[in-house]
Amino acid sequence: SFQRLALDRFLAEQDTVLGALPEALRRAVAAVRPRGEVSVDGVLDVHAAGAGRPAVASWDVNVDMEQASLDLGTAVEHVHGGVRLRGQSDGRDWHCDGEIAVDSALWHGVQVTRVEGPLAMDRSGARFGATALRPDGGEPRHVLARLAGGTLADRKSTRLELQSRLHL
């Protein structure tokens, strides 16, 4: 277990970083094609589940991106900010919930700021906004972003599936 896990300023596209992730999680990360500088800070708990059984893990980490890019079916570039991720794996399956906190990014060539909202990931893909059901069963929330003095909200469900690109 790591009381504090800190990975500072590595390149997201490095195979050594992706290669260290479990296969299903590696596919989920690779699906959004991250590029650029990333830092990770938080807690990672990994322990053996018993003889012949895969290790189990839980995590609570902040992932920060600087000048990064993602492919969410459309390019999101010059990403500054990040996401908090809380999840667990039983060695066979995994799930993760989080909160987007991006300070600034370019989407379709337009700057959006203060991008905030929920996300959820598992082996089937990533869900953003209202489709990222809250673990506490509370009211679904939308992803919000500031754009040209106004607020942009996802009014439709957003789901990134591992087998295909972004579905709106």
C-alpha positions as CSV (number, residue, x, y, z in Angstrom):
1,S,0.0,0.0,0.0
2,F,1.0,3.6,-0.6
3,Q,-0.1,6.1,1.9
4,R,0.9,8.6,-0.8
5,L,1.4,7.9,-4.4
6,A,3.0,10.8,-6.4
7,L,4.0,10.6,-10.1
8,D,5.1,14.0,-11.3
9,R,5.1,15.3,-14.8
10,F,5.3,12.2,-17.0
11,L,4.1,11.9,-20.6
12,A,0.7,10.2,-20.8
13,E,1.6,8.5,-24.0
14,Q,4.5,6.6,-22.6
15,D,4.0,2.9,-22.9
16,T,5.8,2.2,-19.6
17,V,3.1,4.1,-17.7
18,L,0.1,2.5,-19.6
19,G,1.8,-0.9,-19.4
20,A,1.8,-0.8,-15.6
21,L,-2.1,-0.6,-15.5
22,P,-4.3,-3.7,-15.4
23,E,-5.5,-4.7,-18.9
24,A,-9.1,-3.5,-18.6
25,L,-8.1,-0.1,-17.1
26,R,-5.3,0.2,-19.7
27,R,-7.9,-0.2,-22.5
28,A,-10.1,2.4,-20.9
29,V,-7.3,5.0,-20.7
30,A,-6.0,4.1,-24.2
31,A,-9.5,4.7,-25.6
32,V,-9.3,8.4,-24.9
33,R,-5.7,8.6,-26.4
34,P,-4.2,10.8,-23.7
35,R,-1.2,12.9,-24.8
36,G,0.9,15.4,-22.8
37,E,2.2,16.0,-19.3
38,V,0.4,14.3,-16.4
39,S,0.9,14.1,-12.7
40,V,-0.9,11.7,-10.2
41,D,-1.2,12.3,-6.5
42,G,-3.2,10.2,-4.0
43,V,-3.5,6.9,-2.2
44,L,-3.2,3.4,-3.7
45,D,-3.9,0.3,-1.7
46,V,-3.0,-3.1,-3.2
47,H,-3.0,-6.3,-1.3
48,A,-3.0,-10.0,-2.0
49,A,-6.5,-11.7,-1.9
50,G,-5.1,-15.2,-1.2
51,A,-3.1,-17.9,-2.9
52,G,-3.7,-18.2,-6.6
53,R,-6.1,-15.2,-6.6
54,P,-5.4,-11.8,-8.2
55,A,-4.5,-8.8,-6.0
56,V,-7.2,-6.4,-5.0
57,A,-6.8,-2.7,-5.1
58,S,-8.5,0.6,-4.2
59,W,-7.4,4.1,-5.1
60,D,-8.3,7.8,-4.5
61,V,-6.1,9.9,-6.7
62,N,-6.0,13.3,-8.4
63,V,-4.8,13.3,-12.0
64,D,-3.6,16.6,-13.3
65,M,-2.9,17.4,-16.9
66,E,-0.9,20.3,-18.4
67,Q,-1.0,21.0,-22.1
68,A,-2.6,17.6,-22.6
69,S,-5.0,16.3,-25.3
70,L,-7.7,13.7,-25.3
71,D,-9.8,12.1,-28.0
72,L,-13.4,11.9,-26.9
73,G,-14.7,11.3,-30.4
74,T,-13.6,14.9,-31.0
75,A,-10.3,16.3,-30.1
76,V,-10.0,18.2,-26.7
77,E,-6.7,20.0,-26.7
78,H,-4.6,22.2,-24.4
79,V,-6.2,20.6,-21.4
80,H,-5.2,22.2,-18.1
81,G,-6.7,20.7,-14.9
82,G,-7.7,17.2,-14.1
83,V,-10.0,14.8,-12.4
84,R,-10.3,13.1,-9.0
85,L,-10.7,9.3,-9.3
86,R,-11.9,6.9,-6.6
87,G,-12.2,3.2,-7.4
88,Q,-11.5,-0.4,-6.7
89,S,-10.6,-3.6,-8.4
90,D,-11.2,-7.2,-7.2
91,G,-8.5,-8.4,-9.6
92,R,-11.0,-9.4,-12.3
93,D,-13.4,-6.4,-12.5
94,W,-13.0,-2.7,-11.6
95,H,-15.0,0.5,-11.4
96,C,-14.2,4.1,-10.8
97,D,-16.1,7.2,-10.0
98,G,-14.8,10.7,-10.3
99,E,-15.2,14.4,-10.6
100,I,-13.9,16.4,-13.6
101,A,-12.2,19.7,-12.6
102,V,-10.6,21.1,-15.8
103,D,-9.6,24.7,-15.6
104,S,-9.3,25.3,-19.4
105,A,-9.3,23.4,-22.7
106,L,-9.9,23.9,-26.4
107,W,-13.0,22.0,-27.8
108,H,-13.7,22.5,-31.5
109,G,-11.2,25.3,-31.5
110,V,-13.1,27.2,-28.8
111,Q,-11.8,27.8,-25.3
112,V,-14.0,26.3,-22.5
113,T,-13.2,27.0,-18.8
114,R,-14.2,25.6,-15.5
115,V,-15.3,22.2,-16.9
116,E,-16.9,20.4,-13.9
117,G,-19.0,17.4,-13.4
118,P,-19.2,13.7,-12.6
119,L,-17.8,10.7,-14.5
120,A,-17.9,6.9,-14.0
121,M,-15.7,4.2,-15.6
122,D,-15.8,0.5,-15.7
123,R,-14.9,-2.2,-18.2
124,S,-17.7,-1.1,-20.5
125,G,-16.4,2.4,-20.9
126,A,-16.7,5.9,-19.5
127,R,-19.8,7.9,-18.7
128,F,-20.0,11.6,-18.2
129,G,-22.6,13.9,-16.7
130,A,-26.1,12.5,-16.0
131,T,-25.1,9.0,-17.1
132,A,-22.4,8.8,-14.4
133,L,-24.9,7.7,-11.7
134,R,-23.9,8.9,-8.3
135,P,-22.7,6.2,-5.8
136,D,-25.0,7.7,-3.1
137,G,-28.0,7.5,-5.3
138,G,-28.5,11.3,-5.4
139,E,-29.8,13.4,-8.2
140,P,-27.9,13.0,-11.5
141,R,-25.7,16.0,-12.4
142,H,-24.6,17.4,-15.7
143,V,-21.1,18.4,-16.9
144,L,-20.9,22.2,-17.0
145,A,-18.4,24.4,-18.7
146,R,-18.0,28.2,-19.1
147,L,-18.0,29.4,-22.7
148,A,-18.1,33.0,-24.0
149,G,-19.5,34.4,-20.8
150,G,-22.2,31.8,-20.6
151,T,-22.6,28.2,-19.3
152,L,-22.5,25.1,-21.5
153,A,-24.3,22.0,-20.1
154,D,-24.6,18.5,-21.4
155,R,-28.3,18.0,-21.9
156,K,-28.0,14.5,-23.4
157,S,-26.2,11.5,-21.9
158,T,-22.6,11.1,-22.8
159,R,-21.0,7.7,-22.9
160,L,-17.6,6.7,-24.3
161,E,-17.6,3.0,-25.1
162,L,-14.4,1.0,-25.5
163,Q,-15.6,-0.5,-28.7
164,S,-16.5,2.7,-30.4
165,R,-16.2,6.5,-30.1
166,L,-18.3,9.1,-28.3
167,H,-22.1,8.6,-28.3
168,L,-24.4,11.5,-27.6
